[in-house]
Amino acid sequence: MTNVQRMSELDILRGFAVAVMILVVSPGSWGHTYAPLRHADWHGWTFADLVFPDFLFGVGMALGLTFGRSLDPNEQTAFWTKVGRRVIGLTLLGLALNYLAVISGLLGAPPVGPQDYTTWRIPGVLQRIAAAYLIAVFIMWLSSVVAHREAPRPVQIGIAIAVLLIGYWVALSFVPVPGYGVGQLDMEGNLAAYIDRAVFGTQHMWPLAAESWRGPVLYDPEGILATFPASANILFGVLAVSIWTKLGDRCIPALLVAGGLLIAAALLLEPLFPINKKIWTSTFALLTSGISFVALAAVATLLRAGMLPLLAPFRVLGGNAILAFSISIFLSAIAGIPLASVEDPPTLQSTGFRIMSAVVPDPHLASLACAFGIVLLIFLMIFPLHRRGIHIRL
C-alpha cells in the first residue's frame, strides 16, 4: 500500500468526521435535533461524541506518515519551526473563531453568555487539536531520541499511551481537589474542571458548560488537563499507521482486532472510570480510539471494493478539513444574527428552518435537512480548491 493510498483513506476518514461535526453544529433548530447528534450531558456517549476523537485519530495518522521523514538530524530547527507554526496557527484560528461569539453579540445575536472582550473564550476545538498535537509530537520525538531511531517503536508509543491514560485516571481519582475532596467526577468537583476555573476563570470558558441552561459555568469541554488523554487518540492514530506499514493490504483484520480490544477494554473499565467526553476520561479515549480503528478498517474495505466514487465527497472535505470546520463555525455565527430589531427577531437559521419545515413537515427531519444543506454548501465552496490540488493544512 503506497502513501498516496494511505492519504486517500486518511482524507476519507477525516472528511467523514468533519461532515458529522458540521451536522452537529449546524441544525436548523437546536430544539429539534436527533439524540445521536447531541452530545451526552455528562457520563455516557452518543454518536456526536465520537466525531472529534476520530478527527484526532486522523491527526495521528498524518503524523505517523510524515514523522520519520521530517526528523533528519540536520533539520531539527526546521522541524520544530514547522511544528511551532502549526500549533500557533491552529491556536490563533481557534481564538479567532471564539471571537465570533463577541462579534455576533455586538451585532445583536441572542447571547449564550455576556458578549464582550472580558468573556472571550480561551479554550476551543482547534486549541485542543494544537495542544494535543504538540504533546504527541514531543512524545514521538523524545521516544525517537531515546531509541536512536528516525521514528519511535510501536511499543514505545504504547507505553506512552498507557502512561497518559493511567496517569490521568490516577490524577482525577486520587488527587485532592480543594473544597471538593478526592475522586469527584461530577461537573464541578473534578480536578480537570477545577484547574480550568483556576487558570481561565469561568468568564473565559464555554458559557453553556453548566448543569442547567445559562447556569453557573462549571467546566470547559476543551480544558487543559483533559488534553493529555486526548493526545492518546493521536498516538493511537500513529499506531494505526504502523499496522498499515507492516501489514500492507493485510492490515484490515489487525485493525479490527485492535479496535475490538480497545472497545472491550473501555467497556470493562467503565465502572472504574466512566466514559465521559466532557472531561475526556481514559475510558472515553480507549472507546473512541477503538471505534476509529474499526472505522478505518471499514474505509479500507470499501476502497478495496471499488467504492471510491461513493466516498469521494468525504475525500474532498478531508483534504481541507480545518477549513471546512472553520467555515461551518463562521456560518453558524452569521446564521444567528437577527434580521430585524423586534422582540424574538428572525435569523437566517430560523428563516431557513421555517422554509424547510414547509417542505418537510417533521421538525427533526427538517432541522437535519438544514444541516445537510450546510454540509453541501461547504462542500461546494471547497471543491474548487480540491480540483486545483490546493489543500490548506495548518
C-alpha positions as CSV (number, residue, x, y, z in Angstrom):
1,M,0.0,0.0,0.0
2,T,1.5,3.3,-1.1
3,N,1.4,6.6,1.0
4,V,-0.9,8.0,-1.7
5,Q,-3.4,5.2,-0.9
6,R,-3.0,5.8,2.8
7,M,-3.6,9.5,2.4
8,S,-6.8,8.8,0.5
9,E,-8.0,6.6,3.3
10,L,-7.0,9.2,5.8
11,D,-8.7,12.0,3.9
12,I,-11.9,10.0,3.7
13,L,-11.9,9.2,7.4
14,R,-11.1,12.8,8.3
15,G,-13.8,14.1,5.8
16,F,-16.4,11.9,7.4
17,A,-15.5,13.2,10.8
18,V,-15.7,16.8,9.6
19,A,-19.1,16.2,7.8
20,V,-20.6,14.9,11.0
21,M,-19.0,17.8,13.0
22,I,-20.8,20.2,10.7
23,L,-24.1,18.4,11.0
24,V,-23.8,18.6,14.8
25,V,-23.1,22.4,14.9
26,S,-25.5,23.4,12.1
27,P,-29.0,22.2,12.8
28,G,-32.0,24.2,11.5
29,S,-33.3,24.3,15.1
30,W,-31.4,23.5,18.3
31,G,-34.7,22.4,19.8
32,H,-35.2,19.8,17.1
33,T,-32.1,17.7,16.8
34,Y,-32.0,13.9,16.8
35,A,-30.5,12.5,20.0
36,P,-27.4,10.9,18.3
37,L,-26.4,14.3,17.1
38,R,-26.5,15.8,20.6
39,H,-23.6,15.4,22.9
40,A,-24.1,13.4,26.1
41,D,-25.0,15.7,29.1
42,W,-22.2,14.2,31.2
43,H,-21.3,10.5,31.6
44,G,-22.1,8.3,28.7
45,W,-21.7,8.9,25.0
46,T,-23.5,9.5,21.7
47,F,-22.7,9.3,18.1
48,A,-21.8,13.0,18.1
49,D,-19.2,12.4,20.9
50,L,-17.2,10.1,18.6
51,V,-16.5,12.7,15.9
52,F,-13.8,14.9,17.5
53,P,-11.8,11.9,18.7
54,D,-11.9,10.4,15.2
55,F,-10.5,13.6,13.9
56,L,-7.7,13.5,16.4
57,F,-7.0,9.9,15.3
58,G,-6.7,11.2,11.8
59,V,-4.2,13.8,13.0
60,G,-2.2,10.9,14.4
61,M,-2.3,9.0,11.2
62,A,-0.9,12.0,9.3
63,L,1.8,12.4,11.9
64,G,2.7,8.8,11.6
65,L,3.0,9.1,7.8
66,T,5.3,12.1,7.9
67,F,7.3,11.9,11.2
68,G,10.2,9.7,10.1
69,R,10.9,11.8,7.0
70,S,10.8,15.1,8.9
71,L,13.2,14.2,11.7
72,D,16.5,14.4,9.8
73,P,19.2,15.2,12.4
74,N,20.4,18.1,10.3
75,E,16.9,19.6,10.1
76,Q,15.8,19.8,13.8
77,T,15.4,23.6,13.7
78,A,13.2,23.3,10.6
79,F,11.2,20.5,12.1
80,W,10.4,22.4,15.3
81,T,9.7,25.6,13.4
82,K,7.1,23.7,11.3
83,V,5.6,22.2,14.5
84,G,5.5,25.6,16.2
85,R,4.0,27.3,13.2
86,R,1.2,24.7,13.0
87,V,0.5,24.9,16.8
88,I,0.4,28.7,16.8
89,G,-1.7,28.8,13.6
90,L,-4.3,26.5,14.9
91,T,-4.4,28.3,18.3
92,L,-4.8,31.7,16.7
93,L,-7.5,30.4,14.3
94,G,-9.3,28.9,17.3
95,L,-9.2,32.1,19.2
96,A,-10.5,34.0,16.2
97,L,-13.4,31.6,15.8
98,N,-14.2,32.0,19.5
99,Y,-14.2,35.8,18.9
100,L,-17.1,35.3,16.5
101,A,-19.2,35.0,19.7
102,V,-18.2,38.5,20.6
103,I,-18.9,39.8,17.1
104,S,-22.3,38.2,16.9
105,G,-23.2,39.6,20.3
106,L,-22.2,43.1,19.3
107,L,-24.5,42.7,16.2
108,G,-27.4,41.7,18.4
109,A,-27.4,37.9,18.2
110,P,-29.1,36.2,21.2
111,P,-26.2,35.7,23.7
112,V,-25.4,32.4,25.4
113,G,-23.3,34.5,27.8
114,P,-22.1,38.1,28.2
115,Q,-20.7,39.1,24.8
116,D,-17.7,41.3,25.3
117,Y,-13.9,41.1,25.4
118,T,-13.8,40.1,29.1
119,T,-15.7,36.9,28.3
120,W,-13.7,35.9,25.2
121,R,-13.4,32.1,25.5
122,I,-9.8,30.9,25.5
123,P,-10.1,27.0,25.1
124,G,-11.7,25.6,22.0
125,V,-11.7,22.7,19.5
126,L,-8.7,24.0,17.4
127,Q,-6.8,24.9,20.5
128,R,-7.2,21.4,21.8
129,I,-6.0,20.0,18.4
130,A,-2.9,22.2,18.6
131,A,-2.1,21.3,22.2
132,A,-2.7,17.5,21.8
133,Y,-0.7,17.5,18.6
134,L,2.2,19.2,20.4
135,I,2.1,16.7,23.2
136,A,2.1,13.8,20.7
137,V,4.9,15.2,18.7
138,F,7.0,15.7,21.8
139,I,6.4,12.2,22.9
140,M,7.4,10.8,19.5
141,W,10.5,13.0,19.3
142,L,11.6,12.0,22.8
143,S,11.0,8.3,22.0
144,S,13.0,8.6,18.8
145,V,15.9,10.2,20.6
146,V,15.9,7.5,23.3
147,A,15.7,4.7,20.7
148,H,18.3,6.4,18.4
149,R,15.8,5.9,15.5
150,E,14.1,8.2,13.0
151,A,10.7,7.1,14.4
152,P,9.8,5.5,17.7
153,R,8.9,1.9,18.0
154,P,5.3,1.0,18.4
155,V,5.9,-0.4,21.9
156,Q,7.3,3.0,22.9
157,I,4.1,4.6,21.7
158,G,2.0,2.0,23.5
159,I,3.9,2.7,26.8
160,A,3.4,6.5,26.3
161,I,-0.4,5.9,25.8
162,A,-0.5,3.8,29.0
163,V,1.3,6.5,31.0
164,L,-1.1,9.2,29.7
165,L,-4.3,7.3,30.3
166,I,-3.3,5.7,33.7
167,G,-1.8,8.9,34.9
168,Y,-5.0,10.8,34.0
169,W,-7.1,8.2,35.9
170,V,-4.8,8.5,38.9
171,A,-5.0,12.3,38.8
172,L,-8.8,12.5,38.7
173,S,-9.3,9.7,41.1
174,F,-6.7,10.3,43.8
175,V,-5.5,14.0,43.7
176,P,-7.5,16.0,46.3
177,V,-9.4,19.0,44.9
178,P,-9.7,21.9,47.3
179,G,-13.2,22.2,48.6
180,Y,-14.4,19.0,46.9
181,G,-12.2,16.2,48.2
182,V,-10.9,13.2,46.3
183,G,-12.3,11.3,43.3
184,Q,-15.3,13.6,42.4
185,L,-16.3,13.2,38.8
186,D,-19.3,15.5,38.7
187,M,-19.3,18.7,36.7
188,E,-18.0,20.9,39.4
189,G,-15.8,18.8,41.7
190,N,-13.5,17.0,39.3
191,L,-9.8,18.0,39.1
192,A,-9.9,19.0,35.4
193,A,-12.8,21.5,35.9
194,Y,-11.1,22.9,39.0
195,I,-7.9,23.6,37.1
196,D,-9.7,25.3,34.2
197,R,-11.6,27.5,36.6
198,A,-8.4,28.4,38.4
199,V,-6.4,29.1,35.2
200,F,-9.0,30.7,32.9
201,G,-11.7,32.0,35.2
202,T,-15.3,31.0,34.4
203,Q,-15.7,34.1,32.2
204,H,-13.3,32.7,29.7
205,M,-14.8,29.2,29.5
206,W,-17.6,27.6,27.5
207,P,-20.7,29.5,28.6
208,L,-23.0,26.5,28.2
209,A,-20.9,24.2,30.4
210,A,-23.3,24.2,33.3
211,E,-25.8,21.9,35.0
212,S,-28.7,24.0,33.7
213,W,-29.5,26.4,30.9
214,R,-27.4,29.6,31.5
215,G,-26.5,28.4,34.9
216,P,-23.0,29.0,36.5
217,V,-20.2,27.8,34.3
218,L,-18.5,24.8,35.9
219,Y,-16.1,23.3,33.3
220,D,-14.8,23.6,29.8
221,P,-15.1,20.6,27.4
222,E,-11.8,21.6,25.8
223,G,-9.9,22.3,29.0
224,I,-6.2,21.9,30.0
225,L,-5.8,18.7,31.8
226,A,-8.1,16.6,29.6
227,T,-5.8,17.5,26.6
228,F,-3.4,14.8,27.8
229,P,-5.7,11.8,27.4
230,A,-6.9,13.4,24.1
231,S,-3.3,13.2,22.8
232,A,-3.6,9.5,23.3
233,N,-6.2,9.4,20.5
234,I,-3.5,11.0,18.3
235,L,-0.9,8.4,19.3
236,F,-3.4,5.6,18.6
237,G,-3.6,7.0,15.1
238,V,0.2,6.7,14.9
239,L,-0.1,3.1,15.8
240,A,-2.7,2.5,13.1
241,V,-0.1,3.7,10.6
242,S,2.5,1.3,11.9
243,I,-0.1,-1.5,11.3
244,W,-0.6,-0.2,7.8
245,T,3.1,-0.1,7.1
246,K,3.9,-3.5,8.5
247,L,0.9,-5.5,7.1
248,G,0.0,-3.5,3.9
249,D,-3.1,-4.9,2.3
250,R,-3.4,-7.5,5.1
251,C,-4.0,-4.8,7.7
252,I,-7.8,-4.9,7.9
253,P,-8.1,-7.9,10.3
254,A,-5.4,-6.4,12.5
255,L,-7.2,-3.1,12.6
256,L,-10.5,-4.8,13.5
257,V,-8.8,-6.8,16.3
258,A,-7.1,-3.7,17.7
259,G,-10.3,-1.8,17.6
260,G,-12.3,-4.6,19.3
261,L,-9.8,-4.9,22.1
262,L,-9.8,-1.2,22.8
263,I,-13.6,-1.1,22.8
264,A,-13.8,-4.1,25.1
265,A,-11.2,-2.5,27.5
266,A,-13.2,0.7,27.7
267,L,-16.4,-1.1,28.5
268,L,-14.8,-3.3,31.1
269,L,-13.1,-0.3,32.8
270,E,-16.2,1.9,32.6
271,P,-17.4,1.1,36.2
272,L,-14.0,2.2,37.4
273,F,-13.7,5.4,35.3
274,P,-16.9,6.4,33.5
275,I,-16.9,7.1,29.8
276,N,-17.2,10.9,29.5
277,K,-16.3,13.2,26.6
278,K,-16.6,16.5,28.6
279,I,-13.5,15.6,30.7
280,W,-12.2,13.1,28.2
281,T,-11.8,10.2,30.6
282,S,-9.3,7.4,29.8
283,T,-12.1,5.0,29.0
284,F,-13.5,7.6,26.5
285,A,-10.1,7.7,24.8
286,L,-10.0,3.9,24.6
287,L,-13.6,3.6,23.3
288,T,-13.3,6.3,20.7
289,S,-9.8,5.1,19.5
290,G,-11.2,1.6,19.2
291,I,-14.1,2.8,17.1
292,S,-11.6,4.8,15.0
293,F,-9.7,1.6,14.3
294,V,-12.9,-0.1,13.2
295,A,-13.9,2.9,11.1
296,L,-10.5,2.9,9.3
297,A,-10.9,-0.8,8.6
298,A,-14.3,-0.1,7.1
299,V,-13.0,2.7,4.9
300,A,-10.1,0.4,3.7
301,T,-12.6,-2.4,2.9
302,L,-14.9,-0.1,0.9
303,L,-12.0,1.3,-1.1
304,R,-10.8,-2.2,-1.9
305,A,-14.3,-3.0,-3.1
306,G,-14.1,-0.2,-5.6
307,M,-16.3,2.3,-3.7
308,L,-14.0,5.3,-4.1
309,P,-16.6,7.3,-6.2
310,L,-19.2,6.9,-3.4
311,L,-16.6,8.1,-0.8
312,A,-15.2,10.9,-2.9
313,P,-17.1,13.8,-1.2
314,F,-15.6,12.8,2.1
315,R,-12.1,12.9,0.5
316,V,-12.8,16.5,-0.7
317,L,-13.8,17.6,2.8
318,G,-11.0,15.7,4.4
319,G,-8.4,17.4,2.2
320,N,-9.3,20.7,3.7
321,A,-10.8,19.6,7.0
322,I,-9.7,22.5,9.2
323,L,-11.0,25.0,6.5
324,A,-14.3,23.2,6.3
325,F,-14.8,23.2,10.1
326,S,-13.8,26.8,10.3
327,I,-16.3,27.8,7.6
328,S,-19.1,25.9,9.5
329,I,-18.4,27.9,12.7
330,F,-18.4,31.2,10.8
331,L,-21.7,30.3,9.1
332,S,-23.2,29.3,12.4
333,A,-22.3,32.7,13.9
334,I,-23.7,34.6,10.9
335,A,-26.9,32.5,10.9
336,G,-27.7,33.6,14.5
337,I,-27.6,37.3,13.8
338,P,-31.1,38.9,14.0
339,L,-32.6,40.1,10.7
340,A,-34.9,42.7,12.4
341,S,-35.0,44.9,15.5
342,V,-38.1,43.3,17.1
343,E,-38.8,41.1,20.0
344,D,-37.8,37.5,19.2
345,P,-36.4,38.5,15.8
346,P,-36.0,36.1,12.9
347,T,-32.5,34.9,12.0
348,L,-31.1,33.2,8.9
349,Q,-31.2,30.0,10.9
350,S,-34.8,30.3,11.9
351,T,-35.8,31.5,8.5
352,G,-34.1,28.6,6.8
353,F,-35.8,26.2,9.3
354,R,-39.2,27.7,8.6
355,I,-38.8,27.4,4.8
356,M,-37.5,23.8,5.2
357,S,-40.4,23.0,7.5
358,A,-42.9,23.9,4.8
359,V,-41.4,21.2,2.6
360,V,-40.5,18.7,5.4
361,P,-43.3,18.6,8.0
362,D,-41.4,16.6,10.6
363,P,-39.4,19.3,12.6
364,H,-36.5,17.0,13.5
365,L,-36.1,15.9,9.9
366,A,-36.4,19.5,8.7
367,S,-33.7,20.5,11.1
368,L,-31.4,17.7,9.9
369,A,-32.1,18.7,6.2
370,C,-30.9,22.2,7.0
371,A,-27.7,20.8,8.5
372,F,-27.2,18.7,5.3
373,G,-27.7,21.8,3.3
374,I,-24.8,23.5,5.2
375,V,-22.6,20.4,4.6
376,L,-23.4,20.6,0.8
377,L,-22.7,24.4,0.8
378,I,-19.3,23.9,2.4
379,F,-18.5,21.1,0.0
380,L,-19.3,23.3,-3.0
381,M,-17.1,26.0,-1.5
382,I,-14.2,23.7,-1.0
383,F,-14.5,21.6,-4.2
384,P,-12.7,24.1,-6.5
385,L,-9.7,24.1,-4.1
386,H,-9.7,20.3,-4.3
387,R,-9.8,20.3,-8.1
388,R,-6.8,22.6,-8.1
389,G,-4.9,20.4,-5.6
390,I,-5.0,23.2,-3.0
391,H,-5.1,21.7,0.5
392,I,-4.8,24.1,3.4
393,R,-3.3,22.0,6.2
394,L,-2.3,24.0,9.3
